[in-house]
Amino acid sequence: MRLNHLLCDSAYDHAVWKGYASISIVHDRLEGGWTNVEEQVLSSSDATYAAVQNEIENLNAANDPVALEGPFRMARRDPELIAATHNLENKVRELDVQLSL
């Protein structure tokens, strides 16, 4: 939703977007580079976005990282998770190549 918001914002021209040559750069912009003003504008103009952000905040508040360590360690050995992770990494590399063109 953030990316769509930026793409629709006329302040972002082609020259700016040419600098976003990888998924990690786009991610950094949408997470670390996301401003409070952008957050307020998007939240006030998109009720779905505001609801999703609220749900994320509630889930983060209820998160207990220590309680997840053991189960997560076990899950990382799961062959299906390993295969899915490998497939996702390959897709990210493919998308990075497309972004860099």
Backbone as CSV, one residue per row, in Angstrom:
resi,resn,N_x,N_y,N_z,CA_x,CA_y,CA_z,C_x,C_y,C_z
1,MET,0.817,-1.179,0.000,0.000,0.000,0.000,0.871,1.258,0.000
2,ARG,1.991,1.174,0.715,2.902,2.320,0.729,3.491,2.537,-0.656
3,LEU,3.921,1.467,-1.297,4.512,1.585,-2.630,3.494,2.158,-3.606
4,ASN,2.288,1.656,-3.567,1.244,2.169,-4.443,1.010,3.655,-4.182
5,HIS,1.005,4.036,-2.930,0.832,5.450,-2.570,1.934,6.302,-3.194
6,LEU,3.179,5.847,-3.087,4.289,6.615,-3.654,4.229,6.663,-5.171
7,LEU,3.839,5.550,-5.781,3.756,5.513,-7.238,2.682,6.453,-7.767
8,CYS,1.626,6.638,-7.003,0.530,7.519,-7.419,0.798,8.977,-7.092
9,ASP,1.784,9.229,-6.248,2.114,10.591,-5.837,2.912,11.268,-6.960
10,SER,2.419,12.364,-7.447,3.064,13.044,-8.579,4.438,13.606,-8.238
11,ALA,4.773,13.701,-6.955,6.081,14.247,-6.565,7.227,13.296,-6.909
12,TYR,6.902,12.055,-7.192,7.943,11.075,-7.493,8.032,10.879,-8.997
13,ASP,9.062,11.474,-9.590,9.210,11.370,-11.032,10.119,10.204,-11.405
14,HIS,10.271,10.012,-12.688,11.047,8.884,-13.214,12.489,8.893,-12.710
15,ALA,13.087,10.058,-12.621,14.485,10.146,-12.182,14.655,9.617,-10.765
16,VAL,13.693,9.905,-9.903,13.756,9.409,-8.528,13.661,7.892,-8.521
17,TRP,12.705,7.352,-9.284,12.479,5.901,-9.255,13.599,5.114,-9.906
18,LYS,14.378,5.734,-10.798,15.515,5.026,-11.397,16.533,4.629,-10.335
19,GLY,16.571,5.348,-9.215,17.503,5.041,-8.138,17.119,3.805,-7.346
20,TYR,15.892,3.349,-7.498,15.430,2.167,-6.768,15.711,0.927,-7.613
21,ALA,16.965,0.475,-7.568,17.419,-0.587,-8.457,17.424,-1.966,-7.814
22,SER,16.944,-2.091,-6.590,16.863,-3.407,-5.954,15.733,-3.416,-4.933
23,ILE,15.294,-4.607,-4.606,14.219,-4.744,-3.634,14.648,-4.209,-2.278
24,SER,15.906,-4.422,-1.919,16.368,-3.933,-0.613,16.326,-2.402,-0.552
25,ILE,16.619,-1.729,-1.658,16.551,-0.264,-1.678,15.097,0.191,-1.561
26,VAL,14.196,-0.483,-2.276,12.769,-0.152,-2.183,12.283,-0.393,-0.757
27,HIS,12.686,-1.528,-0.177,12.289,-1.846,1.201,12.778,-0.766,2.166
28,ASP,14.031,-0.372,2.018,14.581,0.674,2.895,13.779,1.967,2.779
29,ARG,13.355,2.302,1.570,12.563,3.522,1.381,11.191,3.397,2.046
30,LEU,10.567,2.224,1.884,9.211,2.037,2.408,9.191,1.818,3.913
31,GLU,10.272,1.370,4.483,10.329,1.160,5.941,11.107,2.281,6.616
32,GLY,12.407,2.317,6.415,13.246,3.305,7.100,13.069,4.722,6.605
33,GLY,12.726,4.883,5.319,12.582,6.210,4.746,11.162,6.739,4.759
34,TRP,10.254,5.962,5.302,8.838,6.359,5.365,8.677,7.422,6.440
35,THR,8.135,8.561,6.067,8.044,9.676,7.009,6.710,9.677,7.767
36,ASN,6.692,10.408,8.866,5.455,10.560,9.635,4.373,11.253,8.810
37,VAL,4.774,12.206,7.995,3.804,12.911,7.146,3.185,11.938,6.153
38,GLU,4.017,11.119,5.509,3.494,10.125,4.569,2.551,9.159,5.276
39,GLU,2.919,8.757,6.491,2.084,7.847,7.267,0.730,8.479,7.562
40,GLN,0.734,9.735,7.966,-0.521,10.430,8.284,-1.394,10.588,7.043
41,VAL,-0.786,10.963,5.924,-1.549,11.155,4.688,-2.175,9.844,4.243
42,LEU,-1.384,8.774,4.225,-1.907,7.486,3.763,-2.949,6.934,4.729
43,SER,-2.694,7.038,6.017,-3.658,6.542,7.008,-4.986,7.281,6.923
44,SER,-4.930,8.574,6.685,-6.177,9.350,6.629,-6.927,9.159,5.311
45,SER,-6.215,8.772,4.265,-6.872,8.624,2.962,-7.250,7.184,2.630
46,ASP,-6.749,6.214,3.402,-7.009,4.802,3.101,-7.350,4.058,4.390
47,ALA,-8.640,3.784,4.589,-9.102,3.119,5.813,-8.529,1.712,5.937
48,THR,-8.348,1.027,4.815,-7.776,-0.327,4.850,-6.347,-0.276,5.370
49,TYR,-5.572,0.680,4.880,-4.190,0.831,5.342,-4.159,1.112,6.838
50,ALA,-5.009,2.023,7.288,-5.051,2.365,8.709,-5.396,1.148,9.547
51,ALA,-6.332,0.325,9.085,-6.721,-0.882,9.817,-5.579,-1.894,9.858
52,VAL,-4.887,-2.056,8.743,-3.750,-2.999,8.697,-2.645,-2.522,9.629
53,GLN,-2.330,-1.239,9.610,-1.298,-0.703,10.495,-1.675,-0.899,11.962
54,ASN,-2.940,-0.703,12.274,-3.414,-0.898,13.638,-3.259,-2.371,14.051
55,GLU,-3.605,-3.267,13.152,-3.462,-4.696,13.445,-1.997,-5.081,13.636
56,ILE,-1.121,-4.536,12.822,0.318,-4.805,12.966,0.813,-4.328,14.332
57,GLU,0.403,-3.134,14.721,0.814,-2.602,16.028,0.318,-3.493,17.162
58,ASN,-0.920,-3.959,17.079,-1.469,-4.848,18.109,-0.718,-6.177,18.165
59,LEU,-0.390,-6.741,17.007,0.351,-8.007,16.971,1.762,-7.832,17.514
60,ASN,2.403,-6.732,17.163,3.746,-6.475,17.680,3.738,-6.310,19.195
61,ALA,2.707,-5.668,19.720,2.613,-5.477,21.166,2.440,-6.804,21.901
62,ALA,1.785,-7.757,21.251,1.538,-9.057,21.878,2.654,-10.064,21.605
63,ASN,3.626,-9.694,20.804,4.703,-10.597,20.405,5.668,-10.859,21.559
64,ASP,6.032,-12.117,21.727,7.006,-12.514,22.742,8.145,-13.245,22.034
65,PRO,9.200,-12.523,21.609,10.270,-13.134,20.829,10.934,-14.328,21.515
66,VAL,11.105,-14.281,22.816,11.758,-15.381,23.532,10.927,-16.653,23.424
67,ALA,9.613,-16.531,23.481,8.741,-17.703,23.392,8.767,-18.333,22.006
68,LEU,9.193,-17.591,21.001,9.214,-18.107,19.641,10.540,-18.751,19.253
69,GLU,11.579,-18.566,20.058,12.908,-19.050,19.683,12.948,-20.554,19.440
70,GLY,12.453,-21.350,20.361,12.487,-22.806,20.208,11.696,-23.290,19.017
71,PRO,10.417,-22.940,18.900,9.633,-23.375,17.744,10.214,-22.882,16.420
72,PHE,10.745,-21.665,16.393,11.311,-21.153,15.155,12.559,-21.940,14.768
73,ARG,13.368,-22.287,15.745,14.565,-23.088,15.492,14.165,-24.430,14.872
74,MET,13.111,-25.041,15.399,12.627,-26.314,14.861,12.079,-26.119,13.444
75,ALA,11.343,-25.061,13.211,10.735,-24.809,11.902,11.796,-24.601,10.825
76,ARG,12.941,-23.997,11.191,13.990,-23.761,10.203,14.578,-25.046,9.649
77,ARG,14.346,-26.175,10.316,14.839,-27.468,9.826,13.816,-28.158,8.928
78,ASP,12.629,-27.607,8.814,11.566,-28.206,8.021,11.897,-28.129,6.526
79,PRO,11.878,-29.276,5.818,12.234,-29.268,4.389,11.331,-28.363,3.545
80,GLU,10.054,-28.289,3.869,9.151,-27.424,3.098,9.509,-25.952,3.294
81,LEU,9.841,-25.573,4.525,10.235,-24.190,4.783,11.554,-23.878,4.088
82,ILE,12.481,-24.809,4.117,13.771,-24.607,3.448,13.557,-24.414,1.946
83,ALA,12.705,-25.238,1.335,12.421,-25.118,-0.102,11.716,-23.796,-0.410
84,ALA,10.756,-23.422,0.427,10.028,-22.166,0.213,10.974,-20.975,0.344
85,THR,11.872,-21.036,1.308,12.848,-19.964,1.500,13.746,-19.843,0.276
86,HIS,14.197,-20.975,-0.229,15.051,-20.999,-1.419,14.305,-20.391,-2.618
87,ASN,13.041,-20.786,-2.802,12.242,-20.259,-3.913,12.033,-18.753,-3.782
88,LEU,11.772,-18.291,-2.569,11.585,-16.857,-2.342,12.869,-16.091,-2.633
89,GLU,14.007,-16.621,-2.195,15.288,-15.962,-2.455,15.544,-15.863,-3.961
90,ASN,15.212,-16.922,-4.693,15.378,-16.891,-6.146,14.477,-15.844,-6.783
91,LYS,13.232,-15.747,-6.313,12.293,-14.757,-6.853,12.788,-13.341,-6.560
92,VAL,13.327,-13.117,-5.375,13.861,-11.793,-5.025,15.021,-11.442,-5.943
93,ARG,15.901,-12.406,-6.207,17.023,-12.148,-7.121,16.507,-11.805,-8.519
94,GLU,15.494,-12.530,-9.001,14.915,-12.253,-10.317,14.327,-10.841,-10.363
95,LEU,13.617,-10.456,-9.317,13.020,-9.127,-9.273,14.095,-8.043,-9.196
96,ASP,15.171,-8.312,-8.465,16.275,-7.356,-8.407,16.867,-7.130,-9.793
97,VAL,17.000,-8.213,-10.563,17.537,-8.086,-11.929,16.596,-7.215,-12.760
98,GLN,15.286,-7.446,-12.638,14.312,-6.648,-13.390,14.367,-5.180,-12.973
99,LEU,14.507,-4.919,-11.688,14.569,-3.541,-11.215,15.821,-2.832,-11.699
100,SER,16.900,-3.569,-11.853,18.167,-2.940,-12.230,18.257,-2.635,-13.716
101,LEU,17.303,-3.129,-14.501,17.339,-2.868,-15.959,16.890,-1.485,-16.300
